[in-house]
Amino acid sequence: MKIDRTSTRPIWQQLLDQAIDQITNGVWKPDEVLSPSRELAKQLNVSRSTIQIVYEELLTRGYTVTSRRGGTRVNDWRHMAGKPTEESASRIPPQLPAMPHLIGQSQKWFRSKDHPNSVIDFSPYQPYLDSHFHNAWRKSYLNASSELSTSTWSYGDAFGFEPLRKQIQRYLSLERGIHVQTNQILLTSGAQQSIDLIAQALLTRGDTVTVEDPGYPVAWMTMKYRHMKVAPVPVDEYGLVVEKVPSEARLIFVTPAHQCAVGVMLSASRRQQLLHTAAQQRAWIVEDDYDSEFRYRGEPVPSLYSQLPQNCLYLMSFSKLTAPGIRISAVIGPTEAIAQLACIQAFTYRHLPVMEQVTLTHFIEHGYFMRHMRRVRNIYRRRHEIMQKSIAASGLGDKFTLRGIETGLHVLLEADGCFDEDTMTLRALQRGVKVHQLHSYCLESKRKGWVLGFAKVDEELIEEGIHRLADTVL
């Protein structure tokens, strides 16, 4: 054994590494007695305490055994570990299970959001972000973090940061006519987690759930992943075709204010029909209200939750209202149901990260959120108008049916059944325009077209992109 006194590595660690190497390579045989610590220390010109540390580590790690009379002996560690086989000697890692097909589907859907910077991307997923938002969020982050007490960093409430739930409670009451207590609000890290919690807490394996078709892919992918029986129901110009909801449905997922992805609003008669069906079947309605705040004709329509709170779970997300990077959403519902969701949250995720919740609380409480909302509403209104005018001027309105223009951050250009969606989408991309195909939102539906978002596209690029589309298909 040798010591490198110029090394920064401690002497005891150098000796321990060499001793382990001697044992594992069979130089020191099982049952071989090691030199007494005093004798070895003298040979190596180190203190006896250094050798004692090495011997204690060898004993602790199972490389040696000791007795009063027998001293320290090399342990038969190979026998304890088992005989190496050819397979283990080649160090083949454990076999990974096959990933469910749904995981690949969801990843493909999420990857469709990626694009080169040179492409005009009519993304329906991205909101508008600029330096105004960044600066306001930074102020809230700095101010909120300076005001934190040490108790804030303890394990948090599974329901979510209570001051933030109070701010959301106030916002829902003023803006959406939803009046609830804070114990009816559960904070999550996005709509996908909200849906997953609902599947775990309020449904049992094999239950039938109804989703819109076309609709939000994450909803039916998550339900299938949780082993639910998914029953797709078509959407027409009035929204979900309620009479086709199966009688055994335990949950009905719907986007009534601005259907994802057709964009239509659930009509008043269909709303009443849906509420009646849910009450009669004792089924849950999951109301995803993802962009109803952005309405261009009149006031936002009342929520389903405000009409049938005992059967509804209302989803809201700050991803569309502010930024996707703020992974905070909320589920609003009956007290008992939310408590059950919170139990699952506590078991699986514990609670959300503290800093994001504290910052968002400050962001809302000090008026930054409402100022941001007023500013982006004006921006979206301008871009929405330019989108409509560009579609009309380009001639695309003659080939496609324009839908979903009253609310939200995307419109639908729906084509007839013979439209070659894949080929035309590829041609558009070759011309520097990224459009998102309607079929990626479909489960069984054969409808075709393009879902065009306008929130993140600059005004001058909207017109340019629409005219490039027109040159592609007309």
C-alpha positions in Angstrom: 0.0 0.0 0.0 1.3 3.4 -1.0 0.5 6.9 0.1 0.7 10.0 -2.1 1.3 12.8 0.3 0.9 15.5 -2.4 -2.7 14.4 -3.2 -5.6 16.4 -1.9 -7.4 13.1 -1.2 -7.2 12.2 2.6 -4.7 9.5 3.5 -7.3 7.3 5.1 -9.4 7.5 1.9 -6.3 6.5 -0.2 -5.7 3.5 2.0 -9.3 2.5 2.1 -9.5 2.6 -1.8 -6.4 0.4 -2.0 -7.7 -2.1 0.6 -11.1 -2.5 -1.1 -9.2 -3.0 -4.4 -7.0 -5.7 -2.9 -10.1 -7.5 -1.5 -12.3 -7.3 -4.5 -9.5 -8.5 -6.8 -8.7 -11.5 -4.6 -5.2 -10.3 -3.6 -6.4 -10.5 0.0 -8.1 -13.8 0.4 -11.2 -14.6 2.5 -10.3 -15.3 6.1 -6.8 -13.7 5.7 -5.9 -11.8 8.9 -5.0 -8.1 8.4 -2.0 -6.6 10.2 -2.8 -5.1 13.6 -3.5 -1.4 13.3 -0.5 -0.3 15.4 1.9 -2.4 13.3 0.5 -1.2 9.9 0.6 2.4 11.1 4.2 2.0 11.9 5.0 0.5 8.5 3.2 3.3 6.6 4.4 6.0 8.9 0.9 7.3 9.7 -1.0 7.6 12.9 -2.8 4.6 14.3 -6.1 6.5 14.3 -5.8 6.7 10.5 -5.5 3.0 10.2 -8.4 2.5 12.7 -10.6 4.7 10.5 -9.8 2.5 7.5 -10.5 -0.7 9.4 -13.8 0.7 10.7 -14.9 1.6 7.2 -14.0 -1.9 5.9 -16.0 -3.5 8.7 -19.0 -1.2 8.1 -19.1 -1.9 4.4 -18.9 -5.7 5.0 -15.4 -6.3 3.5 -14.1 -7.5 6.9 -15.2 -9.2 10.1 -13.7 -8.9 13.5 -13.5 -10.8 16.8 -11.6 -10.3 20.0 -9.2 -13.2 19.5 -9.1 -13.5 15.7 -8.5 -9.9 15.0 -9.7 -8.4 11.7 -10.1 -10.9 8.8 -11.2 -10.5 5.2 -14.8 -11.4 4.8 -16.0 -13.9 2.2 -17.9 -11.1 0.5 -18.1 -12.9 -2.9 -20.1 -15.7 -1.2 -22.5 -13.1 0.3 -23.0 -11.4 -3.1 -23.6 -14.7 -4.9 -21.6 -16.2 -7.8 -21.3 -13.9 -10.8 -23.0 -15.2 -13.9 -22.1 -14.5 -17.5 -25.0 -12.1 -17.7 -24.2 -10.2 -14.6 -20.5 -10.1 -15.5 -21.4 -8.3 -18.7 -23.3 -5.7 -16.6 -26.5 -5.7 -18.6 -29.0 -3.3 -17.0 -32.5 -4.4 -15.9 -34.9 -4.7 -18.7 -37.3 -1.7 -19.1 -41.0 -2.4 -19.5 -42.6 -1.3 -22.8 -44.0 2.2 -22.6 -47.8 2.4 -23.1 -48.7 3.5 -26.6 -50.6 6.5 -25.1 -47.3 7.9 -23.7 -45.9 8.0 -27.2 -49.1 9.6 -28.5 -49.0 12.3 -25.9 -45.3 13.1 -26.5 -46.0 13.3 -30.2 -48.8 15.8 -29.5 -46.6 17.9 -27.2 -43.7 17.8 -29.7 -46.0 19.3 -32.3 -45.5 22.6 -30.4 -41.8 22.7 -31.3 -40.7 24.6 -34.4 -37.7 26.5 -35.9 -37.6 30.2 -35.1 -37.9 31.0 -38.8 -41.4 29.5 -39.1 -44.6 31.4 -38.6 -46.3 29.2 -36.0 -50.0 29.5 -35.5 -49.7 27.6 -32.2 -53.0 27.2 -30.4 -51.1 26.4 -27.2 -49.0 29.5 -26.5 -50.2 32.7 -24.9 -48.7 36.2 -25.5 -45.6 36.9 -23.5 -43.4 40.0 -23.4 -41.0 42.0 -21.3 -43.9 43.7 -19.4 -45.0 40.4 -18.0 -41.4 39.3 -17.3 -40.6 42.5 -15.4 -43.9 42.3 -13.4 -43.3 38.7 -12.5 -39.7 39.4 -11.5 -40.9 42.2 -9.1 -43.4 39.8 -7.5 -40.8 37.1 -7.2 -38.3 39.4 -5.5 -40.8 41.1 -3.2 -42.6 37.9 -2.3 -39.3 36.0 -1.5 -38.1 38.9 0.7 -41.3 38.7 2.8 -41.1 34.9 3.4 -40.9 33.5 6.9 -39.0 30.3 7.6 -42.3 28.5 8.3 -43.2 28.9 4.6 -40.5 26.4 3.6 -42.0 23.6 5.7 -44.2 20.9 4.1 -47.2 22.7 2.7 -50.9 22.2 2.5 -52.0 19.6 0.0 -54.9 21.9 -1.0 -52.3 24.6 -2.0 -51.0 27.8 -0.5 -54.0 29.3 1.2 -53.3 33.0 0.4 -53.3 32.0 -3.3 -56.5 30.1 -3.0 -58.1 33.3 -1.4 -56.9 35.3 -4.4 -58.4 32.8 -6.8 -61.6 32.7 -4.8 -62.0 36.4 -5.2 -61.1 36.3 -8.9 -63.6 33.6 -9.6 -66.3 35.5 -7.7 -65.8 38.8 -9.6 -64.9 37.5 -13.1 -66.8 34.2 -13.4 -69.7 34.4 -11.0 -68.4 31.3 -9.1 -68.8 31.7 -5.4 -66.9 29.1 -3.3 -64.9 28.7 -0.1 -61.2 28.2 -0.1 -61.6 24.5 0.9 -63.4 24.0 -2.4 -60.2 25.0 -4.3 -57.3 22.6 -5.0 -54.1 23.8 -6.6 -52.4 21.5 -9.1 -49.5 21.8 -11.5 -51.5 22.0 -14.7 -54.7 20.7 -16.3 -53.1 17.3 -17.0 -52.4 16.7 -13.3 -55.9 17.9 -12.5 -57.5 15.4 -14.8 -55.2 12.7 -13.5 -56.1 13.4 -9.9 -59.8 13.3 -10.8 -59.4 9.9 -12.4 -57.6 8.6 -9.4 -59.8 10.1 -6.7 -63.3 10.1 -8.1 -63.4 7.1 -10.5 -62.7 3.4 -10.4 -60.9 1.3 -13.0 -63.2 0.5 -15.9 -65.6 3.4 -15.4 -67.0 5.0 -18.6 -66.0 8.6 -19.2 -67.2 10.8 -22.0 -65.0 13.1 -24.0 -65.6 15.5 -26.9 -64.4 14.3 -30.3 -62.6 16.3 -31.6 -61.5 17.4 -28.2 -58.6 17.9 -25.7 -56.3 14.9 -26.3 -54.8 15.0 -22.9 -58.2 14.4 -21.3 -58.9 11.1 -23.1 -55.2 10.0 -23.0 -55.1 10.5 -19.3 -58.3 8.6 -18.7 -57.2 5.7 -20.9 -53.9 5.6 -19.1 -55.8 5.3 -15.8 -57.8 2.3 -17.4 -61.1 4.1 -17.9 -63.4 3.2 -20.7 -63.4 6.3 -22.9 -66.6 7.0 -25.0 -66.0 9.7 -27.6 -69.0 11.9 -28.3 -69.2 14.1 -31.5 -69.3 17.8 -31.5 -71.4 19.8 -34.0 -72.0 23.6 -34.5 -73.8 23.7 -31.1 -71.1 21.9 -29.1 -71.2 18.4 -27.5 -74.0 16.2 -28.8 -75.4 15.5 -25.4 -78.0 12.8 -26.5 -75.1 10.6 -27.5 -73.6 10.6 -24.0 -73.9 6.9 -22.9 -76.2 6.3 -19.9 -73.4 4.5 -18.0 -71.0 7.5 -18.2 -69.6 8.4 -14.8 -67.9 11.6 -16.0 -68.4 14.0 -18.9 -65.4 16.1 -19.9 -66.4 19.3 -21.8 -65.0 22.7 -22.9 -68.3 24.6 -23.1 -67.0 28.2 -23.5 -64.7 27.6 -26.4 -64.6 24.0 -27.6 -61.2 22.4 -28.0 -60.5 22.4 -30.9 -63.6 23.2 -33.0 -64.0 26.4 -31.1 -67.8 26.5 -30.9 -69.7 27.5 -27.8 -72.0 25.0 -26.1 -75.5 26.3 -26.9 -77.9 27.3 -24.1 -80.2 24.4 -24.8 -77.3 21.9 -24.9 -76.1 23.3 -21.6 -79.5 22.6 -19.9 -79.6 19.2 -21.5 -76.1 18.4 -20.2 -76.9 19.6 -16.7 -80.0 17.5 -16.7 -78.2 14.4 -18.0 -75.4 14.7 -15.4 -77.9 15.2 -12.5 -80.0 12.2 -13.7 -77.0 9.9 -14.2 -75.3 11.2 -11.1 -72.2 11.8 -13.3 -69.5 14.3 -12.9 -69.1 17.2 -15.3 -65.5 18.3 -15.7 -65.7 21.8 -17.1 -62.4 22.9 -18.6 -62.7 26.7 -18.8 -59.2 27.2 -20.3 -59.7 30.5 -22.3 -63.2 31.8 -21.7 -61.8 35.1 -20.3 -60.9 36.1 -23.9 -64.3 36.8 -25.5 -64.8 39.2 -28.4 -68.6 39.4 -28.5 -70.3 40.3 -25.3 -69.6 39.1 -21.8 -68.2 35.6 -21.0 -71.0 33.0 -20.8 -71.9 31.7 -17.3 -70.1 28.6 -16.2 -71.8 25.2 -15.9 -70.4 25.1 -12.3 -72.4 28.1 -11.3 -75.6 26.3 -12.4 -74.9 22.8 -11.0 -72.1 23.0 -8.4 -72.9 19.6 -6.8 -72.1 17.7 -10.0 -69.4 19.9 -11.5 -65.6 20.2 -11.3 -64.4 23.4 -12.7 -60.8 23.6 -14.1 -58.8 26.8 -14.6 -55.2 27.2 -15.5 -52.7 30.1 -15.4 -50.8 28.6 -18.3 -53.1 30.3 -20.8 -53.8 33.3 -18.6 -50.2 34.1 -17.9 -47.4 31.7 -19.0 -47.0 28.0 -19.5 -44.0 28.0 -17.3 -46.2 28.9 -14.3 -47.4 25.4 -13.6 -50.3 26.3 -11.4 -53.9 25.3 -12.1 -56.9 24.9 -9.9 -59.8 22.4 -9.5 -63.0 23.9 -8.0 -65.7 21.6 -6.8 -67.9 20.3 -4.0 -66.2 20.2 -0.6 -66.1 16.4 -0.2 -64.8 15.8 -3.7 -62.0 18.4 -3.4 -61.0 16.9 0.0 -60.7 13.5 -1.7 -58.6 15.0 -4.5 -56.4 16.6 -1.8 -55.9 13.2 -0.1 -54.6 11.8 -3.4 -52.5 14.9 -4.0 -50.9 14.5 -0.5 -50.1 10.9 -1.2 -48.7 11.2 -4.7 -47.3 14.7 -5.0 -47.4 16.1 -1.5 -47.9 19.7 -2.5 -46.8 22.3 -5.2 -43.5 24.1 -5.1 -43.8 27.0 -2.6 -42.0 29.8 -4.5 -44.3 29.7 -7.5 -47.4 29.9 -5.3 -46.1 32.7 -3.2 -45.0 34.7 -6.3 -48.4 34.2 -8.0 -50.2 35.3 -4.9 -48.2 38.6 -4.9 -48.7 38.9 -8.6 -52.5 38.8 -8.2 -52.8 40.6 -4.9 -50.8 43.7 -6.1 -52.7 44.1 -9.4 -50.1 42.8 -11.8 -52.4 40.0 -12.9 -55.4 42.1 -13.8 -53.2 44.7 -15.6 -51.7 41.9 -17.6 -55.1 40.5 -18.5 -56.3 43.9 -19.6 -53.3 44.4 -21.8 -53.3 41.0 -23.4 -57.1 41.2 -24.0 -56.5 44.2 -26.2 -53.6 42.5 -28.0 -55.7 39.4 -28.6 -58.6 41.4 -29.8 -56.4 43.1 -32.5 -54.9 39.8 -33.6 -58.2 38.1 -33.7 -59.6 40.9 -35.9 -56.5 40.7 -38.2 -56.9 36.9 -38.4 -60.5 37.1 -39.5 -59.8 39.9 -42.1 -56.8 38.0 -43.5 -58.7 34.8 -43.9 -61.5 36.6 -45.7 -59.1 38.6 -47.9 -57.0 35.6 -48.8 -59.9 33.5 -50.1 -59.4 30.8 -47.5 -62.9 31.4 -46.3 -64.2 30.2 -49.7 -62.5 26.8 -49.3 -62.8 26.3 -45.5 -65.5 26.9 -42.9 -64.3 29.3 -40.3 -65.4 28.4 -36.7 -64.7 29.5 -33.2 -64.4 33.3 -33.7 -66.4 34.5 -30.7 -64.0 33.4 -27.9 -60.5 32.2 -27.1 -57.1 32.2 -28.7 -57.6 30.0 -31.7 -60.0 29.5 -34.7 -60.7 26.5 -36.8 -60.5 26.3 -40.6 -62.5 23.2 -41.3 -62.1 21.4 -44.6 -64.3 18.9 -46.4 -63.7 15.1 -46.1 -61.5 14.9 -49.3 -59.0 17.5 -48.0 -55.4 16.0 -47.9 -54.6 17.3 -44.4 -51.1 15.7 -44.1 -49.9 16.8 -47.5 -51.1 20.3 -47.3 -49.7 20.7 -43.7 -46.3 19.6 -45.0 -46.5 22.0 -47.9 -47.4 24.9 -45.6 -44.4 24.1 -43.4 -42.2 24.1 -46.5 -43.4 27.6 -47.1 -42.5 28.6 -43.6 -45.9 28.3 -41.9 -46.7 25.8 -39.1 -50.3 24.9 -38.8 -51.8 22.3 -36.4 -54.0 19.6 -37.8 -57.5 18.9 -36.6 -57.0 15.2 -36.7 -54.5 15.3 -33.9 -57.5 16.3 -31.6 -59.7 13.5 -32.9 -60.3 10.1 -31.3 -62.7 8.6 -33.7 -63.9 11.6 -35.6 -62.8 12.0 -39.3 -63.1 15.7 -39.4 -60.3 17.6 -41.1 -58.9 21.1 -41.0 -56.4 23.4 -39.3 -56.5 24.7 -35.8 -54.9 28.2 -35.9 -53.8 30.0 -32.8 -53.0 33.7 -33.0 -52.0 34.7 -29.5 -48.2 34.5 -30.0 -48.1 35.6 -33.7 -47.2 39.2 -34.3 -49.8 41.2 -36.2 -47.8 41.7 -39.4 -46.9 38.0 -39.4 -50.6 36.9 -39.1 -51.4 38.4 -42.5 -48.2 37.1 -44.1 -48.8 33.6 -42.7 -52.4 33.4 -43.8 -51.5 34.5 -47.4 -48.8 31.8 -47.5 -51.5 29.3 -46.5 -53.7 30.5 -49.2 -51.0 30.2 -51.8 -50.5 26.6 -50.6 -54.0 25.3 -50.9 -55.8 27.6 -53.4 
